[in-house]
Amino acid sequence: MQFELMASMMCADYGNLEKEVKNLEEGGIDSFHIDIMDGRYVPNFAMSLNDMRYIASATKKPLDVHLMIEHPNNRIQLFLENLRKGDTVYIHPEAEYHPSTTLQSIINAGLIPGIAVNPGTSVETVMEMLRIVKKVLVMSVNPGNAGQMYLPYVGKKITKLLALKEDMDFEIYWDGACSADKILEYAPKGVAGFVLGTTLLFGKEQPYADTLQNIRKLRF
């Protein structure tokens, strides 16, 4: 079964970031997930524009840039001009007055537009944006911090999105508290990819290549 695995780089060892990128790339990661936080939209600061720029220069793998910032349209060009064709940019619809304008800027730059849907955000409130985006990042935890517990009611939201994705032409991705049992349950249902953080990938005692290989060998 084919599904994408993305490394949540806010969980990486920043004292050895070059080595981390290299080991993940050689281990078979599909893309690098970059969490940008401004301390306003979410109560935390995480990665920066410079972190994103460095990782983009250190790998040919795609980047998935998750903008957890207020009014991303005010600063969107700073990010777009440092990304490449094939990279993805997710915004949170609640963070913008006119999210469709920001999404159009991402499209105009030749990048892949996406929205991130918080646990408390209903599918109905983002319905029209589903016609614009190519990716929907479903947050199974409240955004802002690694290591949180999965919120089980998010599963029903994924079921709703799965029923819409073919008609509206988007793919669904999982972010937050991603364990092996979640991949086993939702990859067969049609979730296209999973962001891996401290639950499965980082802070373990085995090489990334072994961890990623074991995930891909899960028995469905």
N, C-alpha and C positions, 0 to 999 in steps of 0.2 A: 504494500500500500504506500502510495506516495503522499508525503506531507512535508512541509517546510519546517526547519528548526532555526530559530533566531536567538542569538545570544544577547541577553540584557546587559549591556556594557556598564551600567551603573553599578553592577555587582562585581566587576572585574578588579584585579589588583592594579591600582594606579601607580604603584612603585615599579611595575614591570609591564607597562601598557603595550609597548612594542612586542614583547614576548607573548603577552596574552593574545594579541591580535593574530600573531603568526601561528601560535599553537591551535587556536580555534579554527583558523583558516585551514591549516594542515589536517586538523581533526575532522573536517567535513561539515562545518557549520554552513548554513545556506545564506545567512545575512546577519548584519550587525544592527541591533536595536539600540537606538540612541534616545535616551530620555532627557529632554530639555525641560527644566523646571525653573520658574521665576520667583518662587517664594510667595506668590500672590494667588495665582489660580489654584495652586496646591501649597500646603504648608511645609514646603521643603525646597532646598536647592539641590540640584543634581548635576548633570553634565552641562557643559557650556558650548558655545559656538566653536571655541578653539579645540575642545575635545572632539567634536564632530569633524572639524576640518582635518585634524591629525589622522583620525581613523580612516577618513576618506582617502587620505594620501598613502596610507599604509596597507591598503587592501584593494583588490579589484572586485571583491564581493559587494553585492548591493547593500545599501544602508536603508534602514527603516527609521525615520526620524519622527519621534513622538513629541509634539509640541504641547507641553502642559504649561501654557503661558496665557496671560490675559491679552486680548486683542492681537492675535498673531499677525493680522494684516498690516499692523503698523511696522513690523520688523521682518516680514516674510522674505523680502528680497535678500537680506543678510544670509539667510539660510539657503535660498534657492541658488544663489550665485556660487555657492561652495559645494553644490551637489552635482550629480552626474545623471545622464539619461539612465533610466532603470531604477533609480532610487525612489523611495516612497516618503511622502510627508503626510502625517496624520495631524489633524487639528481636533479640538473639542468644540462642538457646535455651541455650547453654552458660553464659551469664552469670547465669542465674537458677535457683534451686532448683525453683520451680514456674512455669515459663513460661506455662502455660495460665491461671494466675491473673492474670498481668500482661496477657495478651492479652484476657482478659475485661474488665479495667478499661478497655482501649482501646475495646472494643466498647460498653461501657456508656456511655462518653462520646460516642458517636455518631461515632467516628472509624473509619478503615479499619485493621484489624489486619494486620500483616505480620511475617514473620521474615526475617532475613538469614542466609544459609547460607555459612559460610566454606569455602575450598578444601578444608580437611581434614575437613569435616563431611560424613558420608554422608547420602544421602537416607533411608536406613532409620532413622536415629536421630531424624529429625524427622517421620516418617510420620504420627503421630497429630495433630500440629499442623497438617498440611496440610488437615485436615478443619475447622480453626477459622479459619485465616487467609484473606484475600482476595488477598494479594500475597506473593510469594516473591522476595526480592532475592538473586540469586546473585552472590557475590563471586568475581570471576575473578582477584583478587590477594588476598594476605593483608591484612586491614584495618589501617588506622592511618596510612598515608602515601599521598600522591598520587605519580604518576609511576612506578609500579612496572611490571614486566614481566608480561604475561599468562601464566598458568599453563595450559598446553594441556590437561591432564587434566580441567579443569573442564568441557570440552565434553561429555564422557560423562555428567556429572551433569545437565547441561541436557537431554540426550536423555531421561534417566530421568524428569525432571520434566515434560517435554512430554507423555510418555505418560500421566501421571496428572492433568494439570490439568483436563481436561474433566470427568472423573468426580468429582474432589474440589472443583471450582469455585474455582480460584485462577488468578491470572495471574503470569507470570514476567517479572522485570526484571533487567537486566544492570548490574553496577557494577564498574568497574575496567578501566583500559587499553582503553577502548572506541574502537576504530578503525573506519574506514569498512568494512573488509573483514569485521569482526565483525557489523556491522549488515546488510551484504549477505548474510551467511550465515545469521544467526539470526532476523532479522525474518520472512522467508518461512516459517520453521519454526514460528513461533508465539510468539516472545519479544515481549512487549507494549511494552516500553520500555527505554531505555538512558540511563544516567547519564553525562553528558559532562563531562570534566575537561580536563586539559592536553593530552591526545592530540588532541582534535578542536576544542575550543571556546575555552579560555582561553589567553592569551599569544600569540595570533595577530595579524597585522597588518591583518586585515580586520574590518569591523563584524560584530557578532553576527548581525544580520539576514541578511547574505550567507552566513555560515557555516551557519546553520540552514537557509536555503533550499537551499544546495548539498547538505546531507545529505538533505533531503527529496526531492531530485531524483535521488538515486542510482538507477542502472539495475539493476533486479532481473531 
